[in-house]
Amino acid sequence: MGIMHELTGLPVLSAYHGPEVTAVLARTQLTKSVPHDVRPALGEALFHGPVSYPASNPGPPPSRIRAGLSGVATFLGVLRRTYGVEVLTSASSS
């Protein structure tokens, strides 16, 4: 799912989200439904007071096992070598 997010810059659904979530999202324009960060209001409602959120979303360190095996350039290279697919990008068309 990470490569799809990296390619599109958009949230990506997986099979784990299920048909119910997929059906709701298909009928919803998310940018109009949630026009701003609703976490502070949700946190206050759940915890009956202000909640602070980190400026960035911490995550685990990059995997050494997967180093060099993910990313757009690697993905495009596999498409080219394995399937003969050449993907045109703004860099390759100039």
C-alpha positions as CSV (number, residue, x, y, z in Angstrom):
1,M,0.0,0.0,0.0
2,G,3.0,2.3,0.6
3,I,3.9,2.4,-3.0
4,M,0.4,3.4,-4.0
5,H,0.4,6.2,-1.5
6,E,3.9,7.3,-2.7
7,L,2.7,7.3,-6.4
8,T,-0.5,9.1,-5.8
9,G,0.0,11.1,-2.7
10,L,-3.5,10.0,-1.6
11,P,-4.8,7.8,1.2
12,V,-5.1,4.2,0.0
13,L,-7.7,1.7,1.0
14,S,-6.8,-1.9,1.5
15,A,-9.0,-5.0,1.6
16,Y,-9.0,-4.7,5.4
17,H,-11.3,-1.7,5.2
18,G,-14.1,-3.9,4.0
19,P,-17.1,-3.3,1.8
20,E,-19.0,-1.1,4.3
21,V,-16.2,1.4,4.6
22,T,-15.5,1.4,0.8
23,A,-19.2,2.0,0.2
24,V,-19.3,5.0,2.5
25,L,-16.1,6.5,1.0
26,A,-17.4,6.0,-2.5
27,R,-20.5,8.2,-1.7
28,T,-18.5,10.9,0.2
29,Q,-16.4,13.8,-1.0
30,L,-13.9,13.8,1.8
31,T,-12.6,17.3,1.2
32,K,-16.1,18.7,1.7
33,S,-17.0,16.3,4.6
34,V,-13.9,17.1,6.7
35,P,-12.6,20.5,5.6
36,H,-10.3,20.9,8.5
37,D,-8.4,18.9,11.2
38,V,-11.1,17.5,13.5
39,R,-8.8,15.8,15.9
40,P,-8.8,18.6,18.6
41,A,-12.6,18.5,18.8
42,L,-12.7,14.7,18.9
43,G,-10.0,14.6,21.5
44,E,-11.8,17.1,23.7
45,A,-15.1,15.3,23.3
46,L,-13.5,11.9,24.2
47,F,-11.2,13.1,27.0
48,H,-13.3,16.1,28.4
49,G,-10.5,18.5,27.9
50,P,-7.8,19.7,25.4
51,V,-5.7,17.1,23.8
52,S,-2.3,17.9,22.1
53,Y,-1.0,16.2,19.0
54,P,2.6,15.9,17.8
55,A,3.6,18.1,14.9
56,S,4.6,15.0,12.9
57,N,3.5,11.4,12.9
58,P,6.3,9.4,14.5
59,G,7.0,6.0,12.9
60,P,9.4,3.2,13.0
61,P,12.8,3.6,11.5
62,P,13.2,2.5,7.8
63,S,13.6,-1.2,7.4
64,R,17.1,-2.3,6.6
65,I,15.7,-5.5,5.0
66,R,13.7,-3.4,2.6
67,A,16.3,-0.8,1.9
68,G,16.4,-0.1,-1.8
69,L,13.4,-2.3,-2.5
70,S,10.7,0.3,-2.4
71,G,10.1,3.7,-3.8
72,V,8.8,5.1,-7.1
73,A,12.1,4.6,-9.0
74,T,12.4,1.0,-8.0
75,F,8.8,0.3,-8.9
76,L,9.1,1.9,-12.3
77,G,12.3,-0.1,-12.9
78,V,10.5,-3.3,-12.2
79,L,7.8,-2.4,-14.6
80,R,10.3,-1.6,-17.3
81,R,12.5,-4.7,-16.8
82,T,9.8,-7.2,-16.1
83,Y,7.0,-6.1,-18.3
84,G,8.6,-3.7,-20.8
85,V,6.4,-0.9,-19.6
86,E,7.9,2.6,-20.0
87,V,6.2,5.2,-17.8
88,L,6.4,8.7,-19.0
89,T,7.0,11.3,-16.3
90,S,7.5,15.1,-16.5
91,A,11.3,14.5,-16.2
92,S,11.4,12.0,-19.0
93,S,9.2,14.0,-21.4
94,S,11.3,17.2,-21.3
